[in-house]
Amino acid sequence: MTGMGNDGTKGMKELKALEGFAIAEAEGTCVVYGMPRSLVDAGLADRVVPLGEIGRTIVECVMRRGKP
């Protein structure tokens, strides 16, 4: 998530209730850190990674899904 505001956080609360997984962009690579900060501050970010690592993080999470 990147951008301004907290509308993404509101939506993520609903997704987390359905076992959703949230990756927030790290502050150091964000042009605007408002939305990721909102997600992190709400305790909803499962991972916080730099922009260049988001793709790899998604692959890792999908590959591990359902495994202990």
Residue pairs with C-beta under 8 A, 6 or more apart in sequence:
1 8
1 12
1 22
1 23
1 24
1 25
1 35
1 36
1 39
2 25
2 30
2 31
2 32
2 33
2 35
2 36
3 32
3 34
3 35
4 32
4 34
4 35
5 34
5 35
5 38
6 34
6 35
6 38
7 35
8 35
8 38
8 39
9 35
9 38
9 39
9 42
9 44
12 20
12 22
12 39
12 42
12 44
13 42
13 44
15 22
16 22
16 44
21 46
21 61
22 39
22 44
22 45
22 46
22 47
23 45
23 46
23 47
23 48
23 49
23 54
23 57
23 58
23 61
24 36
24 39
24 40
24 45
24 47
24 48
24 49
25 33
25 36
25 48
25 49
25 50
25 51
25 54
26 36
26 48
26 49
26 50
26 51
27 33
27 36
27 37
28 50
29 50
29 51
29 52
30 36
30 51
36 45
36 48
39 45
40 48
46 61
47 57
47 61
49 57
